Amino acid sequence: MTRYRMISMWLRRKPTLDKLSPEETQLVAQRLAMKLLGIREHTVLELRHKLAQRGFDGTLIETVLADLVAADYLDDMRFAEVYAHSRADKGYGPLRIGRELRERGVSEVIVTNVLQQFDDFWGPKLAALQRRRFGAALPRDLASRAQQLRFLRQRGFTQGQIKALFEDS
C-alpha cells in the first residue's frame, strides 16, 4: 500500500495514530489541516483546537501550524478581513464583530486594524439594516425608539452610531 493511499484511508476512517510513523503522522496532520483550510479560512487557534481534538501531539501541531503560516496558507489577518466582511454584510456591527474575532483567537492589533478599514462603512450598513428591519420611518414614540435601539445594540453597533442614525434622518 502506498503512503498516499494509507494517509487517504486514515483521513476517511480515522484509525489510531499509534500505528503511524512520526513522519506519516506529520503528513496526516498537514493534509488534514490543508483539508480544513480548503473548506474555509481558520485562525491559528481554531486550527490548533481542531488538530488537538483529533489526537495529534502538541509539538507536532505547532510544527504543522508554523509550516502553514510560513507558506501563507494560514493567516489571522486574512481570516479577520474575510470574517469581518461576511459579518458586516449580514448586518452586524463593529462591537459584535470585534468580540467574535477575539473569541476566535485574533489579536487585538489585528481586530483594531480590520475594523478601522470599515469606519466609513458602518453608517450606510446601519441605515440599511434599520430600514430593512423597521421600515423607512424612524421611530416617533419612545417605546419604538427603545425597541430599535435595543435591536441595533444587539447587532453590535455603538451608541454613537445609532444616535447619529436617529439624528441624521
N, C-alpha and C positions, 0 to 999 in steps of 0.2 A: 504494500500500500504506500502510495506516495505521501510525502509530508503534507502537500496541499490538500489531498483528499482527507487525511486524518484530521487536519485542522477544520476543514469544512464540516466534517461529521461532528466534531466536537461542538462547533457553533450551533448545530441543529439539535444534538442530543444532550449536550452539556454533561459529559461524564466527569468524574472527579479529576482534579488537576494533578493528583499524585501520580498518575500513570504517565504523565508527560515529562520530558526532559526540561531543564530550565530554559533552553533555547526555544523549544516548542511552546512552552508556557508563555514566554515573552511574545512570540509570534502570534499566539492566540489572543493575548491581551491587546496587541496592536491592531489586529484585524477586527476585534470586537469594538475597540474604540473608534476605528475608522467607519465601521458599520453604523455605530450610533451617531457619529458626526455626519454621515451621509443622510440620515433621516432629518436632522435639524442641527442648528448651532447649539453648542453647550458651553457652559463656563468650565473652568478648570475644576472648581468644587463639585459641580454636578457630575462631571465625568469621573472624578475621583470616587465619589459615592457609588456610582453605578458599577465601576470595576471592583470596588471593595465588596459590594453586595454579591458579586459573582465569585468571590472567594480568592481573588488574587492577593498576593503579598504586598505590603505597603511599599517596600523598596522597589519592587517591580512596577507598581503603579506609578510611582514618582518618575522612574526612568522612562516609561511609556509617555507620560504627560510631558516631560521635558523634551522628548523627541518630537512630539506633536506640536508643541509651542515653537520649537526651533524650526520646524518645517512650515510654520504658519498655517497649520491645519486647525489649530486651537488658539483662539484669541478672545479674551474677555471684552476688549474694546469693540470688536466686530459684533460679538453677541449682544452687547449693550445697545449698539446702534440699531441692529435688526429688531431686537425686542422692543425698544422704545418706539420705533416707527410703527410696529404692529399694534402695540397697545394704544398709542395715540390715535391711530386710525379707527380703533374700536371705541373711542370716546373717553379714554382715561387721562387723567391729569398728571402733572409733574410730581406731586407728592406721592401718589399711589405707585406710579412707575418707578420712582426712586426707591421706595420701600421694597418693591418686588425685586428690583435688581440687587439691592443689598442682601435680601434673603437668599439669592442665588449665588452669593459669594463675590459679587463685583465690588471692587474697591471704591471708596468714597470719591477719590480723584476722578476715576472713570465716570462714575454716576454724575458728578458735577459737570464734567466736560460734555457728556452726551446731552444732558438736559439743557445746557446753555445753548446748544445748537438749535433748540426748539423755542427760544424765547419769543420770537415774533409769531410763532405758530399757535400758541395756546389761545389767544383771543378769538380768532376765527373758529377754531375747533370747539371752544366753549360755547360760542353763539350758535353754531350748527347743532350741537348736542341739545342745547336748551330749546331751540325751535323744533327739533325732531321729537323731543320728549313731551314738551308742553305746548307746542303751537307757537304762532308768531307773536301773540300778545304777551307782554310782560305782566307779571302779577300786579293786581291792583290792591288787593287787601293783604293784611299782614299774614294770615294763615297760608295763603297760596305762596306768598313770598318765602315763608319759612320752609314750606314743603320743597320748593325748588332749591333753596339754599342747602337744605339737608341732602337732597339727591346729588347736587353738584359737588358738595364736600365729600360725599362717599365715593364719588368717582375720582377724587384726588386733586381737585382744583383748589387753589388757595383762596382765602377770604378776600384778598385784594383783587384777584382776577374776577371773582364773582361780583364783587361790588362794582368794579369797572363795567362789567356787562350790564348790570341793572341801571347804572347811571348813564351809560352811553346811549342806551336805547330809549 
